[in-house]
């Protein structure tokens, strides 16, 4: 099978890019041909033996976020529906002749116009949703510290009212116009044959936002080979957060909980726009048990992760399927996770960790105290996490689910006259 993978970035930026690159790896290792459609500069890519430059087609992204207001306005239509990206895609479909187009995050940089090119060429399409852009103008169902569903029912003007896109009026107007344009063309109803979601939460939220609409979907969890990692029995007793320091990740909530449980040592790995404010909170509240370790990634993070008592995922937004939970479970670490998005599905309160209520900081403090005071419970949950992870996450499991999604998309496209 030949598969065209479309995603806005090629270089690794975050979990979404890992998802795409791992999908390509697994496909190729099972004898399939892959080609990438993306944006960026090939000169900036650190090419590997797995993917050659001839397997990647780059499109120039719209410069909607820089320059004068006039220039931004002129580039807005390209961000909403890129005729250039559509033409490049159409030409690539003729050249590569894929059996299927698999889209990930294509909005703005590529735009859903590439779906139209596939539909006109009778190519089946799969869209993997790792965020909420298909139902929410700002991707997150979250802004200004709160979960938000104000745009449900196509009320996209609320995005402008709430200034929900980067707390910026111009960005919010652009995002609202984009959502309205795609809705008016029924992009997500007509141009996608099959959807995949990593969590039941995102699937059910999509169904809730699209009442009365029938669409084909299946669950496709993160590609992750859990058995590549060994179960660590080390335990230095600290709770660990690692990730971006941004508002929606809820690290501020973790510091509030730390005030209620001064005996729990906490380490925070990462950086981001919230770093200075969080460090200020630590100093003002005399949280001596909290250590900021900075951006420690790759092999340097491994020993810190393996010696933690537990991993904390205090997300304020409806996180779909955070890779940090994969990483934690694979080395036998239990997770204290927020009752948001797909997190409770993974943690399974009391089995592989503890779920706390975001609305109650005392709930998080209690969970921290519970695992701090019981190495036995922490070890039991960590063991459960590792066993479940090894059973659930492997290349073969992912490949089986991926092929099933592809087959359903091809079948749906055939039923629609493709």
N, C-alpha and C positions, 0 to 999 in steps of 0.2 A: 504494500500500500504506500502511496505517496501522500504526505501530509504537509500542508502549508500552515506554519505556526505564525500567528500575527500577535504582536505585543508592542507596546509603545517604546520600550527600552530593550536594548540587547545586553549592555553591560549590567553586571549585578548591582542592584541598588537596594533591594529588600526582598521580602518573602515572595512577592509576586514573580520576580525575576528568577528566583530559585525554582519556583513551580514550573516555569516555562522551560528553563534549561534542563531540569530533571526529566520533564516530559520528553524532550528531544533525545536525551541520552537513552532512556528506556525504549523508545521507539526504535532508535538505531540499533541498539543491542539485540532487538528482536527482528532485525532484518528489514525494517521499513526505511524509506527515503524521506528525509525532512528538508524543508527549506524555511528560512525565516523571512518575515516581512516586518520591518521595524523602522525606527528613526535613529538618527545619530550620525557619527562620523566614523567610517571604517578605520581611520588612522588612530583613533582613540581606543580601539579594541585590542585587548591582549588575547590574541588568537591561540587556540589550543588545537591539539591533534584531533579532538572530537568534532569540531566544526571548522570548516575552511571558509575563507572569504567568498568562494563561489557559491556557498550555500545561504548567503544572506543578501537580501535586497533592502537597501536603505531608501527611505523617503524623507525629504526635508520637512521638518515639523513647522507648523505655523508659528510665526513670531508674534503671538497675540499678547504676550506678557512683558514686552519690552518696547522701548522707543516712545515716541510721542503718542498722545491720545488719538490723534488722527491715524497713525500707523497701526495702533492696536485695533481700532475700529475697522480698518481696512482688512485686517487679517482675521477678524472674527468669523466671517463666513467659512473660511478654510478650516477653522477649528471645529465648526459645527458639522460641516459636510464638505470634505475635501475632494474636489473634482480631480486634482492632481493624484491623490492617493488612489482614487478609484481607477484612473487610467493606468497607473503603474501596476495595480493589482490585476486589472484585466489583461495587460500584456504578460504579466508573470504567470497567470493561469494558463495562457496559451503556450507559454514556453515550458513550464514545469509540469503541466497537466496533472494536478493533484487529484486524488480521489475525494479529498475533503479539506475544507478550511477550518482550522481550529483557532478561534479568537480568544484572547485573554483581555487585558486592559487595552482597548484600542481607541477610547474616546479622546477627543481633542488632538492628540498627536497624529493619529492616523484617521480617525473618525469612522463612524459606521458605514460610510460610503463604500468601504471595501466589502461589506456584506452584500451590498447591491450588485457589485461586480461579480461576486460569486453566484448570486442568484440568477443573474442574466446569463451566466455560463453553465447553469444547471449543475453547480457544484454544491454538495451538501455542506452545511455549516453547523459547527458546535461553538457555543459561547460558554466559557468557564467564567463564572462570576466570583471573584475574590473580594469584591467590595460591593457597595449598594448603588453604583452609578446608574444601573438600569431602572432604579425606582426613586433615586434621590439626587437632586442636582449637585450636591456637594460631596457625594460619595459615601458619607459616613452616618447618615441619620443622627447627626450630632452637631451641635454648635453652641458656643458660649456656655459651656459647662453642662449642657442638658441634652438628653435624648430628644429627638424631634421627628415627628411624622406629619408635619403640617402640610406637606406637598401631596399627601395621599389623595387619590381621586383626581389627579391632574391639576391640583391647585398650585402650580409652579410659581405664581406671583408671590407666594409666601417666602420663597427664597430671597427675593428682593426685599421684602418687608423685614425679614430677619437678618439681612446682611450675612447670610450663612456661609458664603464662599470666601474664605480667608478674611472674614470681617471687613470685606471691601465691597462698596456699592457697585462699582463697575464689574468686578468679577461675579457678583451675585446676579446682576442683570444678564451678563453673558451666559451664566449657567442656567438661568431660568429660560432664556431664549432657546438655548440648546435643547433643553428637556422638552420644551413645547414643540419645537420643530420635529424632533424625533417621534414624539407622540402623534403629531399630525400626520406623519408618514407611516405610522404603525410599524416602525423599524423593528421593534422587539417581537411583534406578532407575525410579520410577514417574512422577515429576512433571516430568522434564526430557526433552524430545524430542531435543535436539541440544546438544552441548557444543562450544565453541571454545577452543582453546589457542594461545598465541602461540609456544610452543616445542615441539619434539618431546620435549624432556626432560620437561616437565610432562605431556604426553599419555602418554608411556611410564610415568612414575611413577604416574599414575592407573590405568593398566592393571595395573600391578604390585600396587597396593593393592586392586584389585577383581578378583581372579582368578576366571575363569569367567563374568564378567558381560559381556554384549555391550551396547555403547552406541554411539550415533552421534556422531561427532566430526569436526572438521576444523580445519585451522590457520587462524588469523586473526591475522596480525601487527599490530603497532601501527599505527593510522592516522597517517600522517606523510607530508607532501609534501616529499620531499628536494630537489626542483628549486627550491624556494622559497629555498634557501640557496646561496651561492656558495662555490666551493672557494678556501680561503685558502692563499696561498703564503708567508705570513709564518711565521717560526719563531724565537722567542726562546730556544729550547732547554730549556724547563722541562717537567717532567711535572706534569699537573694532575689533582687529584681535585675533583669538585664534587657535593654532595649532602648528605643528612642525616648528622650525626655521631652514629651509633648503633652499638651493638656489632656487629650483623650485617653492617654495611657494610665492616668490615675495615680501617678507617683505622689502627687500632693496628698491624696487620700492615705497612702501608705505612711507618710510622715505624720499625719494626724493620728493614725492608729498607734504610731510609735510613741506618742505622748502618753498613751494609756497603758503601754506595756514596756516600761523602761528596761526590763531585764532581758528583752529579746534583741540580740545583736542583728543588725540589718546591713547588708552590703548592696550598693546600687552601682551597676555598671551601665555606662552609656553617656551620651551627651545630646544636646538639643536646645531649643529656645527656652525651655523651662529650667535649665541648669542653675542659672544665677539665682532665680527666685527660690528654688528648692534649697539651695545651699544657705540662703539667707534665712529661710524658715528653720533650718537645722541650728544655725547659730542663735537665733532669737529664742528658740525653745530649749536650748541646751541639750540637744539630742546627741549626746556623746556616743551612744551605741550605734549610731548611723554613720557609715563610711561611704563616701563617694569615691569610686575607684577610677572614674574616667572611662573613655571608650576602649575597652579591652575586648578584642574580637579574635576569632580564629583559634589557633592552638593555645594562645595565651588565656583564653576564657575557660578552656576545658578543665584545668585543675580547680578553678574557682567554682565552677558548676558542680564538679564531682564531690566537693567537700561540703556543699551546702546541706543544711537540714531539710530545706524545702525551697521551692521557687514560688514567688508571688506574682500573680498576673492581675493587677488591680484595675483593669480597664473600665473606664466610665462609659465608653461607647459599646455598641453591639459588635464586638470583635468576632469575626467569622470563624477563623481557625488559626490561631497564632502558632507559628513555628516554634516559639520558645517552649510550648507545651510538648511538642514532639521531642525537642532536645532534652527536656527535663525527664520525661518518661523513659527515654532510651537509655539513660544512665541510672535509672531507678530512683529518681527524685520525685516525691509527691508535690502536688501543686495546690496552693491556696489561690483560688480563682474567683473572680467577680461573677455575680448572677447576671451576666450580660452575654448576648449573642450565643455563639456556639460553645462557649467555655464550659457551662454546666454539663453539656453532653460528654465532653472529654473527661472532666474531672470526676463525675459521678460521686457526689458528696458522700464522704465516708469510705469510699472504695479506693480511689487513686489520689485522694487529697480532700480538701474541704472547700465548700462553696460559701461565700459570704455575701451579705446584702450590701450593695453599694450605698443604699439609702441610710445605712446604719454603720458609722465608723466603729462602733463598739463591736459589731459582728466581725469585722476584720481583726480587731485587737484580740478578740476571744479566740479566733482561729490561730493567730500567731502564738498566743499563750499555750493553746492546746498542744501544738506540735513542739513548742519549746520545752514543755514539761513532760513530754512522753516520747522518748526515743523509740519505744516499742511500737507505738501507733505510727510514727513517722516511717519506721523500717517496714512495717506491714503494708502501708499504703504505697511505699516506694516499690516494694516487691510486686504488688498487684499492678502497679503502673508499668513496670518493665515487662511482666508476663503479657499483659494486654497489648502493649505496644508491639512486642515481637510477633504476636499473633495477627495483629491488624495491619501493620505497616511493613510492607516489603515491596520490592520491585515487581514481583509476580502478582501480588494482590492489586497493585495500582494498574499494572498492564491489563489485567483481566477486566477491571472496571472501565478502563479507558477504551478498550476495544468494544465493550458493550455499548458505551455511549456513542462511539463512531458508527456502529452498526445501526443503532436506533436513528441516528441522524440521516444516514443514507437511506434507510427505509422510509423515514418521514418525507425526505426530499422526493423519493420515488412516488410516494402517495400523492404528493402535491403536483405531480406532473413533470418532475425533474428528469 
